[in-house]
């Protein structure tokens, strides 16, 4: 189904709205910086006071809990440009400006968390299998309230087209509720059959809800999308609507991809509900994406993640027990642990999961990611793994979706390959899958990229898989994908230095 000229015009208006907001924010920053500069010029005492404030803030940042990679650009910006630096820090630092949002989500979690209890028998069984994995599971339960589950069916899809077809079949079987949360929804060909199914289910009395991120979808949908969905009986909300005012929270986007059907079947992975993800359009060559289908008790964690974000916009005071309940399933082996990550706490859950898997690796680590802008901790762990003899292979895109970010990604290759990491670029197009596979036993699939934006700024979700039968399918897919890639390890192994532009881009990458 193609969009009408009117709908295309509305989408263009949405893009114009984003452009207006960006310009408005930039002008506000310039205006405030100008006013502060004028005030500073009035009196040397004011100027001296600002210098002292800048030094104090820089020292507080240095002594704080932030990742050192994020501390450095803030400290440099504040000390070199005190007026602009202090202003930007006061406006955009999450710990200063998101207190109310954080408290609201914490209140919602207090309603949800009691329904997510860890089954001690499951944890004990995992500890007998692998104490290290049990430790990872305990960490995720303690700091992300994400229990580990057993006896769930998990199916891996090596391309988004197969995943969405399975998703449609599951939607058709819904009896009670359908929850869908996506960073980007495009009201076009790929979404049309889904919309038809959702509308039909809503007519049957199924509780159908859609949740999307405003920035992620702003170039894809028109301005009356919510109204049209509501007319079909599909309850719809938008996360963190873009407004033309300075706010750090605008930098925190909902990057999650979740579908839940009746609390029994769940889907997650890298793909959004837009044409390019299913290769209906090809803006960046062939789009490579993956996902998983979960059936069983672990789906309740995906349900909880959806309700957390849904109620963050407006608390419906739902009876949580109507949606969060255990669905026993006894077909499959292995363990699965769906989890979420939020930028509003002090836990870098997504990064910590990756780091722990890398630390555990004995034989190999296979990674797919669209962006490779790693923290010092991540670079060090990958390098140490390669140095101790672990086979570390990373696949990144061959065709970029963002040229500047692609340039930053490639600037990270050199240190990694010198430590023994192998880098491959997916020559047919854009690699969007986000996975780690290790030692035939452990894997992750979800929404979390290997970059600062995913690891520190976005709401994300993923799933840790341990000894699930689908891991063998993930290994096969990775090896098949390698045959379509170009090994660029040797190219970057002998490359000399970096340009000034690359150095500056890397310096401020943590703040982007």
QUIKA-V979151 format. One line per field, one symbol per residue. psi: psi as a letter, one per 30 degrees, with the letter a starting at -180 (. if undefined). burial: 1 if it has 9 or more other ideal C-beta (glycine too) atoms within 8 Angstrom, else 0. Layout:
BEGIN
psi: ???
burial: ???
END
This chain:
BEGIN
psi: klkleeeeeeeeeeeeeeeeeeeeeeeeeeeeeeeeeeeefekfeeeeeeeeeeeeeeeeeefaglkefeeeeeeeeeeeieeeeeeeeeefkefffgeeeeeeeeeeefeeeffikkjeeeeeeeeeejeeeeeeeeeeeefghjlkllhkkkkkkglfeeeeeeeeeeeffkeelkkkjkekkjiaeefeeeeeeeeeeeffgkjkkkklkeeeffgfllfgeeeeeefggjkklkkikklhkkkefffjljgljkkkjggeklklafklileffghflifhakkjllllkkkaffffeeeeeeeeeeffejjfhljefffjlkjkkhelalkkikllkkgfagkieeeeeeeeeeefkeelkkkkkfkiilleeeeeeeeeeefggkjjkkkllfklfjeeeeeeefffeeeeeffgkkkkkjefbkjfkjlkkkggeklkkbgjlileeeffflkllakkkjhkffeeeeeeeeeeeefglkjgeeefegkkalleeeeeeeegeff.
burial: 00000011011011101101100110011001100110010000011001101110110010000010111111111110011111111011110011001101100110010011011001101110110011111111100111111111110110110111011101101100111111111111011101101110110001011111111111011100110011011111111101000001110111111111111011111111111111100101101111111111111111111111111110000001001100101001011111111011000111111111110110011111111111111110111111000101111111011000111110111111101111111100111111111110011111111111111111111111111101101110110111001001100110000000011011111100
END
